[in-house]
Each structure stands twice: as C-alpha cells, then as structure tokens.
Amino acid sequence: MQMKQLERLLGLPLIEQIGKQLFLTEAGIELRAHAEGFVAQMYELTQAIDEFRGLGRGIVNLAVISTANYFLPPLIGKLLERHPGMRINVRVLNREGVLAAIMDNRAELGITGPPPDTSNVVAVPFLDNPLVLIAPPTHRLAHCVAIPALELAREIFVVRELGSGLREAIEWHFAALGMKYLKGSEFNTNEAIKQAVQAGLGLSLVSRQTIDVELETQRLVVLPAEGFPIMRQWYVVQRRDKRLSAAAAACVELLICLSGRTKSRSPPSPHGV
C-alpha cells in the first residue's frame, strides 16, 4: 500500500510483477539510489547531532578583554582535553566591546571584570583579579616599604582608553579617596601600558596576572602603595535571556569548577576591570 501511494505521488510505476516476483522499474532503481543516499545522510546528521549533545563537537564564540589572554589559553586547553572536537573562537575587545558582543548575540559568553549593574546579563565570578600599581625599577618610589596615598597625587599615570575596566578602576579608586590623579598618556592595550611604564612615562594600574615576565626580568616593580592592590574578580557573562549551547554551558561549568563557585548571580557594582 505504501508503494502504491508513492507511485501515485510520483506518477510513475516503481515496481513491476513478473510471474510471482517483484522487480524495480528503471524509475524505482533511480529512486532507491537516491533513497539510500538520503538514509546515509540522515545517519550522518544523527551522529553529528549526537556529538553536539555529547560535546564531541561544538563551537563557542567567546568575547574577552585583553587581560584574559594571560590566563585563558590554559583554561581553553583543559576544556579541549575533555572535549577535543570542540572549537573556541575568541575575540579580544575592551569591556564595553565584550558587553556589546554579548547583547548583540555576536558572542555566547564574555569574560570581563564586573560588568555594569543591569538586569540584561548574568555574571558569575570565577577567578580573583588583584590590580596592582606598577613602576620601573628606577622610579623614586620603587624601593619604598609603604607609600601613602597622598604621595601618588604627585605622580603621572599612564591609563587605558575610555570604556576600559582598568581606566574606570583607577578613576573609581581615586574618587573614593577624594583625590585627583594626573593623567598622562593613553593606550589601548596592556602591552602598550607596560612598555610605557618601563619607558618612564608614568605609573599605571594593571592586573597582577599580566606582569609575571616583567617581574621576573626586573623590568617592572609593584609599588606597595596605600589602598593597593585593588581586589577584583573575573566574571563569565551571558545574556539573561540566552539559552546556552551545550558547548558554552560546558565552558561555564569548567570555569566555575576551577574556582569552586557554584551560584550564578546578577553582576554587581562598583566598576572594575
């Protein structure tokens, strides 16, 4: 009956009876060849979907601020060890860019410091991020044991661009002390900031995680200034109304597992990196 229905649908005979045996017509042979191809493709599709469900494969678009480059690759490595078929696409932006990518759905996840207090995103802390004050080893304050906050009012500060969390952190810090700071040159990358400080253009605020090499080679020093380090945290961020793919959910799970934290929450203020 099914074959008869198919023949009526196609308007062609697909089988013919010779004696007591049934044979495919030329149209039936052609249809069988295509049907076998369809079955093979459906099998491959089913396998692919199962791999996505089981994280054998999967693509995660991740937007991160530049400082995350210093600690993120080992974390991605651990994720790919568990799910070798997964692919992580990383875009490096400043904090405003990361949040814009999340809201525009150009990225499933973002890694940044504390985002603005908004109901549109959910942020989960997963790693401590101490912000330290750096100077060249030849700076007049380089060998001080304790530096009063007022002493910093005499210093020029090299800063990140507007929209950067580091820029907002230093401005928030001095505002909380009721002090102003002397703003010098402005740069849009951490590497440029470090090079500028080494060149004697001023002091600056950076994440402690970005200066291991410079401290080991004695190209930079951390100043023991009053109020520093500024303690912040790294957050993994997503749109509140976004349903994460299995691969993206695995990324979040790994980050939380490494930190020992288990609860999602809305992002706090004040400003941070």
C-alpha contacts under 8 A as a table, 3 or more apart, distances in Angstrom:
res1	aa1	res2	aa2	distance
1	M	4	K	5.06
1	M	5	Q	6.21
2	Q	5	Q	5.06
2	Q	6	L	6.18
3	M	6	L	4.98
3	M	7	E	6.11
3	M	14	L	7.67
4	K	7	E	5.02
4	K	8	R	6.21
5	Q	8	R	5.13
5	Q	9	L	6.17
6	L	9	L	4.96
6	L	10	L	6.19
7	E	10	L	5.15
7	E	11	G	5.62
7	E	12	L	5.40
7	E	13	P	5.55
7	E	14	L	6.22
8	R	11	G	5.01
8	R	12	L	7.02
12	L	27	A	7.24
13	P	16	E	7.38
13	P	25	T	6.92
13	P	27	A	7.23
13	P	28	G	7.48
14	L	24	L	5.80
14	L	25	T	5.18
14	L	26	E	7.51
14	L	27	A	5.74
14	L	28	G	4.21
14	L	29	I	7.87
15	I	22	L	6.47
15	I	23	F	5.45
15	I	24	L	4.38
15	I	25	T	5.24
15	I	28	G	6.40
16	E	22	L	5.69
16	E	23	F	5.34
16	E	24	L	6.28
16	E	25	T	6.38
17	Q	20	K	6.70
17	Q	21	Q	5.67
17	Q	22	L	4.53
17	Q	23	F	6.25
18	I	21	Q	5.44
18	I	22	L	6.33
18	I	23	F	7.41
24	L	27	A	7.60
24	L	28	G	5.00
24	L	29	I	5.81
25	T	28	G	4.86
25	T	29	I	6.17
26	E	29	I	5.12
26	E	30	E	6.33
27	A	30	E	5.15
27	A	31	L	6.12
28	G	31	L	4.99
28	G	32	R	6.03
29	I	32	R	5.12
29	I	33	A	6.38
30	E	33	A	5.27
30	E	34	H	6.51
31	L	34	H	5.22
31	L	35	A	5.97
32	R	35	A	4.89
32	R	36	E	6.06
33	A	36	E	5.28
33	A	37	G	6.45
34	H	37	G	5.04
34	H	38	F	6.21
35	A	38	F	4.96
35	A	39	V	6.17
36	E	39	V	5.08
36	E	40	A	6.24
37	G	40	A	5.12
37	G	41	Q	6.17
38	F	41	Q	5.11
38	F	42	M	6.09
39	V	42	M	5.11
39	V	43	Y	6.18
40	A	43	Y	5.08
40	A	44	E	6.30
41	Q	44	E	5.05
41	Q	45	L	6.10
42	M	45	L	4.92
42	M	46	T	6.05
43	Y	46	T	5.07
43	Y	47	Q	6.25
44	E	47	Q	5.08
44	E	48	A	6.17
45	L	48	A	5.00
45	L	49	I	6.15
46	T	49	I	5.15
46	T	50	D	6.09
47	Q	50	D	5.05
47	Q	51	E	6.13
48	A	51	E	5.02
48	A	52	F	6.31
48	A	57	R	7.89
49	I	52	F	5.05
49	I	53	R	6.22
50	D	53	R	4.97
50	D	54	G	6.02
51	E	54	G	4.92
51	E	55	L	5.65
51	E	56	G	4.46
51	E	57	R	5.62
52	F	55	L	4.83
52	F	56	G	5.82
52	F	57	R	5.08
52	F	58	G	5.71
52	F	246	A	7.23
52	F	247	A	7.75
53	R	56	G	7.64
53	R	246	A	6.53
54	G	57	R	7.77
55	L	58	G	6.16
55	L	83	H	6.14
55	L	85	G	7.45
55	L	86	M	6.88
55	L	246	A	6.67
55	L	247	A	6.05
56	G	83	H	5.87
56	G	84	P	6.93
56	G	85	G	5.07
56	G	86	M	6.51
57	R	83	H	7.35
57	R	84	P	7.64
57	R	85	G	4.41
57	R	86	M	4.50
57	R	87	R	7.37
57	R	247	A	7.83
58	G	85	G	6.98
58	G	86	M	4.66
58	G	87	R	6.07
58	G	246	A	7.65
58	G	247	A	5.45
59	I	86	M	5.97
59	I	87	R	4.78
59	I	88	I	5.82
59	I	89	N	7.28
59	I	247	A	6.63
59	I	248	A	7.91
60	V	87	R	6.45
60	V	88	I	4.95
60	V	89	N	6.07
60	V	107	A	7.80
60	V	108	E	6.75
60	V	109	L	7.84
60	V	247	A	6.33
60	V	248	A	5.64
61	N	88	I	6.22
61	N	89	N	4.85
61	N	90	V	6.21
61	N	91	R	7.84
61	N	106	R	7.34
61	N	107	A	4.79
61	N	108	E	5.64
61	N	109	L	6.82
62	L	88	I	7.01
62	L	89	N	5.90
62	L	90	V	4.82
62	L	91	R	6.27
62	L	107	A	5.35
62	L	108	E	6.22
62	L	109	L	5.10
62	L	110	G	5.66
62	L	111	I	7.72
63	A	90	V	5.77
63	A	91	R	4.78
63	A	92	V	5.99
63	A	93	L	6.88
63	A	98	V	5.36
63	A	101	A	6.86
63	A	102	I	7.63
63	A	107	A	5.92
63	A	109	L	6.37
63	A	110	G	4.64
63	A	111	I	6.47
64	V	68	A	6.25
64	V	69	N	7.96
64	V	90	V	7.05
64	V	91	R	6.21
64	V	92	V	5.07
64	V	93	L	6.06
64	V	94	N	7.59
64	V	95	R	7.85
64	V	98	V	6.05
64	V	110	G	5.46
64	V	111	I	4.67
64	V	112	T	6.16
65	I	68	A	5.72
65	I	69	N	7.73
65	I	92	V	5.43
65	I	93	L	5.00
65	I	94	N	4.98
65	I	95	R	5.90
65	I	98	V	6.78
65	I	111	I	6.59
65	I	112	T	5.78
66	S	69	N	5.67
66	S	92	V	5.52
66	S	93	L	6.33
66	S	94	N	6.76
66	S	189	T	7.12
66	S	190	N	7.20
67	T	70	Y	5.97
67	T	71	F	7.99
67	T	190	N	6.92
67	T	207	S	7.28
67	T	210	T	6.73
68	A	71	F	5.63
68	A	72	L	5.53
68	A	111	I	7.21
68	A	112	T	7.65
69	N	72	L	5.40
69	N	73	P	6.72
70	Y	73	P	7.33
70	Y	209	Q	6.70
70	Y	210	T	5.98
71	F	74	P	6.43
71	F	75	L	7.18
71	F	209	Q	7.37
72	L	75	L	5.21
72	L	76	I	6.25
73	P	76	I	5.06
73	P	77	G	6.09
74	P	77	G	4.87
74	P	78	K	6.34
75	L	78	K	5.16
75	L	79	L	6.36
75	L	255	L	7.69
76	I	79	L	5.02
76	I	80	L	6.18
76	I	88	I	7.68
77	G	80	L	5.19
77	G	81	E	6.18
78	K	81	E	5.08
78	K	82	R	6.64
79	L	82	R	5.35
79	L	83	H	6.18
79	L	84	P	7.94
79	L	251	C	6.99
79	L	254	L	7.07
80	L	83	H	4.73
80	L	84	P	4.62
80	L	85	G	7.34
80	L	86	M	6.39
80	L	87	R	7.89
81	E	84	P	5.56
83	H	86	M	5.70
86	M	247	A	7.26
92	V	98	V	7.92
93	L	96	E	7.75
93	L	97	G	5.25
93	L	98	V	5.79
94	N	97	G	5.19
94	N	98	V	6.23
94	N	163	G	6.79
94	N	164	S	5.57
94	N	165	G	7.69
95	R	98	V	5.12
95	R	99	L	6.38
95	R	112	T	6.26
95	R	113	G	7.61
95	R	115	P	7.76
95	R	163	G	6.35
95	R	164	S	5.56
95	R	165	G	6.07
95	R	273	V	7.55
96	E	99	L	5.29
96	E	100	A	6.13
96	E	163	G	5.57
96	E	164	S	7.09
97	G	100	A	5.01
97	G	101	A	6.09
98	V	101	A	5.16
98	V	102	I	6.34
98	V	110	G	5.98
98	V	111	I	7.55
98	V	112	T	7.38
99	L	102	I	5.08
99	L	103	M	6.23
99	L	110	G	7.16
99	L	115	P	7.69
100	A	103	M	5.14
100	A	104	D	5.95
101	A	104	D	5.16
101	A	105	N	6.03
101	A	106	R	4.93
101	A	107	A	5.44
102	I	105	N	5.19
102	I	106	R	6.17
102	I	107	A	5.12
102	I	108	E	6.19
102	I	109	L	6.52
102	I	110	G	6.62
102	I	237	V	7.91
102	I	238	Q	6.38
102	I	239	R	6.30
103	M	106	R	7.71
103	M	239	R	6.37
104	D	107	A	7.71
105	N	108	E	6.45
107	A	110	G	7.03
108	E	238	Q	6.38
108	E	239	R	7.80
108	E	242	K	7.90
108	E	244	L	7.01
108	E	248	A	7.01
109	L	236	V	6.69
109	L	237	V	5.61
109	L	238	Q	5.08
109	L	248	A	7.20
110	G	235	Y	7.98
110	G	236	V	5.59
110	G	237	V	4.86
110	G	238	Q	6.45
111	I	234	W	6.90
111	I	235	Y	5.63
111	I	236	V	4.65
111	I	237	V	6.12
112	T	115	P	7.16
112	T	234	W	5.78
112	T	235	Y	5.47
112	T	236	V	6.71
112	T	237	V	7.47
112	T	273	V	6.73
113	G	165	G	6.87
113	G	232	R	7.26
113	G	233	Q	6.11
113	G	234	W	4.86
113	G	235	Y	5.66
113	G	272	G	5.50
113	G	273	V	4.31
114	P	123	A	7.90
114	P	232	R	7.83
114	P	233	Q	7.10
114	P	234	W	7.08
114	P	235	Y	6.47
114	P	267	P	6.31
114	P	268	P	6.42
114	P	269	S	6.69
114	P	270	P	7.60
114	P	271	H	6.28
114	P	272	G	5.34
114	P	273	V	6.60
115	P	123	A	7.74
115	P	267	P	6.02
115	P	268	P	7.19
115	P	269	S	7.44
115	P	271	H	7.21
115	P	272	G	7.57
116	P	267	P	6.79
116	P	268	P	6.99
116	P	269	S	6.34
116	P	270	P	7.83
116	P	271	H	7.01
117	D	266	S	7.53
117	D	267	P	5.57
117	D	268	P	5.46
117	D	269	S	5.86
118	T	121	V	6.46
118	T	266	S	7.55
118	T	267	P	7.10
119	S	122	V	7.60
119	S	240	R	7.48
119	S	266	S	7.00
120	N	239	R	6.04
120	N	240	R	5.47
120	N	241	D	7.64
121	V	237	V	6.70
121	V	238	Q	5.63
121	V	239	R	4.43
121	V	240	R	4.64
121	V	266	S	6.78
121	V	267	P	7.40
122	V	237	V	5.75
122	V	238	Q	5.55
122	V	239	R	6.22
122	V	240	R	5.43
122	V	264	S	6.94
122	V	265	R	5.93
122	V	266	S	4.77
122	V	267	P	6.26
123	A	235	Y	5.77
123	A	236	V	5.61
123	A	237	V	4.40
123	A	238	Q	6.64
123	A	264	S	6.51
123	A	265	R	5.90
123	A	266	S	5.55
123	A	267	P	5.10
124	V	235	Y	5.16
124	V	236	V	5.35
124	V	237	V	6.55
124	V	256	I	7.86
124	V	263	K	7.20
124	V	264	S	5.02
124	V	265	R	6.08
124	V	266	S	7.72
124	V	267	P	7.56
125	P	233	Q	6.20
125	P	234	W	5.64
125	P	235	Y	4.27
125	P	236	V	6.52
125	P	256	I	7.76
125	P	261	R	7.55
126	F	233	Q	7.19
126	F	234	W	5.95
126	F	235	Y	5.90
126	F	236	V	7.20
126	F	255	L	6.03
126	F	256	I	5.49
126	F	258	L	7.44
126	F	259	S	5.01
126	F	260	G	7.76
126	F	261	R	6.63
127	L	233	Q	5.61
127	L	234	W	5.12
127	L	235	Y	7.35
127	L	259	S	6.01
128	D	231	M	7.44
128	D	232	R	6.20
128	D	233	Q	4.39
128	D	234	W	6.18
129	N	207	S	6.42
129	N	208	R	7.16
129	N	209	Q	7.44
129	N	231	M	6.24
129	N	232	R	4.87
129	N	233	Q	4.64
129	N	234	W	6.12
130	P	207	S	5.95
130	P	208	R	5.80
130	P	209	Q	7.94
130	P	229	P	5.83
130	P	230	I	5.71
130	P	231	M	4.53
130	P	232	R	5.65
130	P	233	Q	7.52
131	L	205	L	6.38
131	L	206	V	5.43
131	L	207	S	4.48
131	L	208	R	5.73
131	L	228	F	7.36
131	L	229	P	5.21
131	L	230	I	4.95
131	L	231	M	6.22
131	L	232	R	7.11
132	V	205	L	5.61
132	V	206	V	5.64
132	V	207	S	6.19
132	V	208	R	5.88
132	V	222	V	6.48
132	V	223	L	7.52
132	V	228	F	6.13
132	V	229	P	4.74
132	V	230	I	6.68
133	L	203	L	6.96
133	L	204	S	5.75
133	L	205	L	4.72
133	L	206	V	6.65
133	L	222	V	5.67
133	L	223	L	5.52
133	L	224	P	7.77
133	L	225	A	7.44
133	L	228	F	6.99
133	L	229	P	7.15
134	I	197	V	7.47
134	I	203	L	5.81
134	I	204	S	5.58
134	I	205	L	6.33
134	I	206	V	7.30
134	I	220	L	6.49
134	I	221	V	5.60
134	I	222	V	4.65
134	I	223	L	5.81
135	A	139	H	6.37
135	A	142	A	6.79
135	A	197	V	5.97
135	A	198	Q	7.07
135	A	200	G	7.89
135	A	202	G	7.26
135	A	203	L	5.20
135	A	204	S	7.12
135	A	220	L	5.73
135	A	221	V	5.50
135	A	222	V	6.54
135	A	223	L	6.86
136	P	139	H	5.53
136	P	142	A	7.21
136	P	197	V	6.19
136	P	198	Q	5.08
136	P	199	A	7.64
136	P	200	G	6.63
136	P	219	R	6.32
136	P	220	L	4.73
136	P	221	V	6.04
137	P	142	A	5.63
137	P	218	Q	7.01
137	P	219	R	6.57
137	P	220	L	5.74
137	P	221	V	5.76
138	T	142	A	6.59
139	H	142	A	5.16
139	H	200	G	7.93
140	R	143	H	7.47
141	L	144	C	5.39
141	L	147	I	7.59
141	L	223	L	7.21
142	A	221	V	6.67
142	A	222	V	7.72
142	A	223	L	6.27
144	C	147	I	6.55
144	C	223	L	7.70
144	C	224	P	7.36
145	V	224	P	6.45
146	A	224	P	5.42
146	A	225	A	5.88
146	A	226	E	7.04
147	I	151	E	6.69
147	I	152	L	7.99
147	I	223	L	7.70
147	I	224	P	6.10
147	I	225	A	4.39
147	I	226	E	5.86
148	P	151	E	5.45
148	P	152	L	7.36
148	P	225	A	6.17
148	P	226	E	5.31
149	A	152	L	5.53
149	A	153	A	7.38
149	A	225	A	6.54
149	A	226	E	5.19
149	A	227	G	7.21
150	L	153	A	5.45
150	L	154	R	7.82
151	E	154	R	6.01
151	E	155	E	7.64
152	L	155	E	5.26
152	L	181	Y	7.58
153	A	179	M	7.38
153	A	180	K	6.79
153	A	181	Y	5.50
153	A	182	L	7.00
154	R	181	Y	7.87
154	R	182	L	7.45
155	E	181	Y	7.47
155	E	182	L	6.42
155	E	202	G	6.98
155	E	203	L	7.08
156	I	181	Y	7.25
156	I	182	L	4.81
156	I	183	K	5.79
156	I	184	G	5.66
156	I	201	L	7.62
156	I	202	G	4.97
156	I	203	L	6.28
157	F	181	Y	7.27
157	F	182	L	5.98
157	F	183	K	5.10
157	F	184	G	5.41
157	F	185	S	7.58
157	F	201	L	7.88
157	F	202	G	4.95
157	F	203	L	4.73
157	F	204	S	5.35
158	V	183	K	6.47
158	V	184	G	5.19
158	V	185	S	5.15
158	V	186	E	5.97
158	V	187	F	7.65
158	V	193	I	6.76
158	V	196	A	7.32
158	V	197	V	7.22
158	V	201	L	6.83
158	V	202	G	5.44
158	V	203	L	5.89
158	V	204	S	5.19
159	V	166	L	7.75
159	V	167	R	6.01
159	V	183	K	7.03
159	V	184	G	7.10
159	V	185	S	6.49
159	V	186	E	4.95
159	V	187	F	6.36
159	V	193	I	7.23
159	V	204	S	6.39
159	V	205	L	7.65
160	R	164	S	6.18
160	R	166	L	6.48
160	R	167	R	5.27
160	R	186	E	5.49
160	R	187	F	5.06
160	R	188	N	5.37
160	R	189	T	7.10
160	R	190	N	7.94
160	R	193	I	7.42
161	E	164	S	5.76
161	E	167	R	6.63
161	E	186	E	6.05
161	E	187	F	6.00
161	E	188	N	5.33
162	L	167	R	6.57
162	L	168	E	7.86
163	G	167	R	7.32
163	G	168	E	7.49
164	S	167	R	5.29
164	S	168	E	6.49
164	S	273	V	7.03
165	G	168	E	5.07
165	G	169	A	5.98
165	G	271	H	6.94
165	G	272	G	5.12
165	G	273	V	3.63
166	L	169	A	4.97
166	L	170	I	6.31
166	L	205	L	6.82
166	L	206	V	6.94
166	L	272	G	6.62
166	L	273	V	4.87
167	R	170	I	5.55
167	R	171	E	6.33
167	R	273	V	7.99
168	E	171	E	5.13
168	E	172	W	5.91
168	E	271	H	6.18
168	E	272	G	6.49
168	E	273	V	7.50
169	A	172	W	5.11
169	A	173	H	6.05
169	A	271	H	5.97
169	A	272	G	4.99
169	A	273	V	6.44
170	I	173	H	5.02
170	I	174	F	6.34
170	I	205	L	6.95
171	E	174	F	5.47
171	E	175	A	6.08
172	W	175	A	5.11
172	W	176	A	6.08
172	W	271	H	7.12
173	H	176	A	5.23
173	H	177	L	6.55
174	F	177	L	5.02
174	F	178	G	6.23
174	F	179	M	5.14
174	F	180	K	6.06
174	F	181	Y	6.95
175	A	178	G	4.92
175	A	179	M	5.74
175	A	180	K	6.90
176	A	179	M	7.59
184	G	201	L	7.60
184	G	202	G	7.14
185	S	201	L	7.48
187	F	190	N	7.95
187	F	192	A	6.19
187	F	193	I	6.17
188	N	192	A	7.24
188	N	193	I	7.86
189	T	192	A	5.33
189	T	193	I	6.40
190	N	193	I	4.99
190	N	194	K	6.25
190	N	206	V	7.51
190	N	210	T	7.96
191	E	194	K	5.16
191	E	195	Q	6.19
192	A	195	Q	5.08
192	A	196	A	6.05
193	I	196	A	5.10
193	I	197	V	6.27
193	I	204	S	7.30
194	K	197	V	5.18
194	K	198	Q	6.19
195	Q	198	Q	5.07
195	Q	199	A	6.16
196	A	199	A	5.01
196	A	200	G	6.49
196	A	201	L	5.49
196	A	202	G	7.30
197	V	200	G	5.15
197	V	201	L	5.48
197	V	202	G	5.49
197	V	203	L	5.91
197	V	204	S	6.88
197	V	220	L	7.89
198	Q	201	L	7.58
198	Q	219	R	6.56
198	Q	220	L	6.56
200	G	203	L	7.96
206	V	210	T	7.20
207	S	210	T	5.66
207	S	211	I	7.62
208	R	211	I	5.95
208	R	212	D	7.60
209	Q	212	D	6.65
211	I	214	E	5.20
211	I	215	L	6.12
211	I	220	L	7.95
212	D	215	L	5.32
212	D	216	E	6.20
213	V	216	E	5.14
213	V	217	T	6.16
214	E	217	T	5.20
214	E	218	Q	5.85
214	E	219	R	5.03
214	E	220	L	5.47
215	L	218	Q	4.87
215	L	219	R	6.23
215	L	220	L	5.51
215	L	221	V	6.18
216	E	219	R	7.87
217	T	220	L	7.96
218	Q	221	V	6.88
224	P	228	F	6.83
225	A	228	F	5.61
225	A	229	P	7.99
227	G	230	I	6.81
232	R	272	G	6.56
232	R	273	V	7.36
236	V	252	V	7.10
238	Q	242	K	7.05
239	R	242	K	5.13
244	L	247	A	7.88
244	L	248	A	5.77
244	L	249	A	5.84
245	S	248	A	5.20
245	S	249	A	6.12
246	A	249	A	5.09
246	A	250	A	6.19
247	A	250	A	5.08
247	A	251	C	6.48
248	A	251	C	5.05
248	A	252	V	6.48
249	A	252	V	5.16
249	A	253	E	6.13
250	A	253	E	4.97
250	A	254	L	6.13
251	C	254	L	5.23
251	C	255	L	6.33
252	V	255	L	5.23
252	V	256	I	6.17
253	E	256	I	5.23
253	E	257	C	5.93
254	L	257	C	4.97
254	L	258	L	6.14
255	L	258	L	5.26
255	L	259	S	6.43
256	I	259	S	5.13
256	I	260	G	5.93
256	I	261	R	5.27
256	I	262	T	6.21
257	C	260	G	5.09
257	C	261	R	6.63
257	C	262	T	7.56
269	S	272	G	7.92
